[in-house]
């Protein structure tokens, strides 16, 4: 099972990648850096919270693990 610190670090790195990607997509879609950035921040905050919860739930499930 991953430690809480490891799960949190993975979530932060993953969401930084997502933030960069969504900022670019938001800018291309709207033509506005400010609006694209706001959309990316909202998406990143929601994604971060859901990812941490998702990882912690799966870390508690033993199905499919070989120990």
N, C-alpha and C positions, 0 to 999 in steps of 0.2 A: 504494500500500500504506500502511496506517495505521502510525504509529510505535508502539512498545511503550507509550510514555506515553499516547498517545491510546486504544489498546485497553484499557489498565488503567483510565483515567478513565471510559470508557464502561461498563466492567464494574462499577466501584464505584457509579456513579450508578444503573445498572439494578438492581443488587442492593440498594441502599438502598430503592428503590421496592418491590422484592419483599419486603424485610424488613418494611416497614410493612404491606403487603397481607397477608402471611402471618401477621403478629402478630394482625391483626384477625380473619382467618379462624380461626386457632388459638384465639383467645379465644371466638369465637362457637361453634366446634365443641366446645370442652371446658368452657367456662364458667370457666376458670382463666387468669388473665393470666400466671402463672409458667409453666405447662405450654405455653400457646400461644406464649409468647416463646421457650421452649427449642426447640420444634418449628420456629419461624421461623428461629432462629439456625442450626440444623443444615441446614435447607433452603437458607439463604443461603450458608453456607460451601461446600456442595456445588455449588450453582448458580454461585457465583463462580468456583470452580476450573474447572468444565466450560466456562463461558462464555469464559474467557480462552483455554483450549486450543482451543476451537471457532473463535474469532476468528483465532487465529494460524494454524491449519491452513488456513482459508479464505483468509487473506491470501497464502498461498503458492500458491494454485491460480489459474491464469490463465484458466480456462474462463469464458466469458461476459463477459469484460472487454473494453472498448473503450478502447484507449490512444491 
